[in-house]
């Protein structure tokens, strides 16, 4: 079974976003600021968390190593079944 990961991100200006990582790929999600908001959206749509995240995947890729090095993450990472 493959796994994806959700990471809560906080930009330098304080803006909160969620990052979806799958393998070596990572991208910001559109339309949600927190993993909790994403989960609420998934529940409302009767969808899995992974499917809800994939539907919101933006075209903006993320360098995860650089984000962690810069400290632009909150210590909230969730593994989800892909």
Phi, psi and omega per residue, in radians:
X1 nan 2.295 3.108
X2 -1.458 2.678 3.118
X3 -2.210 2.596 3.008
X4 -2.035 2.944 -3.140
X5 -2.393 2.457 3.036
X6 -1.875 2.315 -3.141
X7 -2.191 2.263 3.068
X8 -1.402 2.220 -3.054
X9 -2.043 2.475 3.016
X10 -2.244 2.039 -3.126
X11 -1.247 2.925 3.135
X12 -1.031 -0.518 3.139
X13 -1.496 0.045 3.101
X14 1.664 -0.150 3.138
X15 -1.118 2.342 3.135
X16 -1.756 2.447 3.096
X17 -2.564 2.974 3.094
X18 -2.065 2.431 3.084
X19 -1.956 2.358 3.020
X20 -1.827 2.187 3.050
X21 -1.997 2.399 3.054
X22 -2.457 1.943 -3.062
X23 1.103 -2.230 3.138
X24 -1.581 -0.038 -3.109
X25 -1.679 2.488 3.089
X26 -2.553 2.445 3.141
X27 -2.605 2.649 3.026
X28 -1.240 2.678 3.049
X29 -1.747 2.473 3.107
X30 -1.580 2.505 2.960
X31 1.496 -0.024 3.072
X32 -2.391 2.483 3.126
X33 -1.765 -0.344 -3.074
X34 -2.416 2.788 3.073
X35 -1.158 -0.521 3.104
X36 -1.138 -0.754 3.104
X37 -1.111 -0.658 3.091
X38 -1.115 -0.767 3.125
X39 -1.088 -0.735 3.117
X40 -1.092 -0.690 3.106
X41 -1.124 -0.732 3.126
X42 -1.110 -0.759 3.138
X43 -1.093 -0.793 -3.124
X44 -1.083 -0.560 -3.127
X45 -1.616 0.028 -3.078
X46 0.936 0.741 -3.124
X47 -2.041 2.830 3.044
X48 -1.303 2.772 3.109
X49 -1.076 -0.713 3.129
X50 -1.092 -0.781 3.133
X51 -1.133 -0.723 3.119
X52 -1.086 -0.705 3.125
X53 -1.151 -0.800 -3.120
X54 -1.077 -0.629 3.120
X55 -1.147 -0.436 -3.101
X56 -1.750 0.018 -3.104
X57 -1.038 2.213 3.128
X58 -1.574 3.061 3.081
X59 -1.526 0.021 -3.140
X60 -1.518 1.833 3.132
X61 -1.395 2.786 -3.039
X62 -2.223 2.388 2.997
X63 -1.570 1.686 -3.052
X64 -1.016 -0.762 -3.123
X65 -1.029 -0.746 -3.139
X66 -1.162 -0.686 3.131
X67 -1.138 -0.745 3.119
X68 -1.167 -0.715 3.128
X69 -1.079 -0.657 -3.141
X70 -1.391 -0.137 3.127
X71 1.354 0.322 -3.106
X72 -1.606 0.979 3.049
X73 -2.615 2.718 3.011
X74 -1.801 2.621 -3.059
X75 -1.279 0.987 3.138
X76 -2.346 1.752 3.126
X77 -2.225 2.309 -3.090
X78 -2.172 2.204 3.017
X79 -1.478 2.382 3.128
X80 -2.277 2.571 3.112
X81 -1.214 2.310 -3.084
X82 -1.502 nan nan
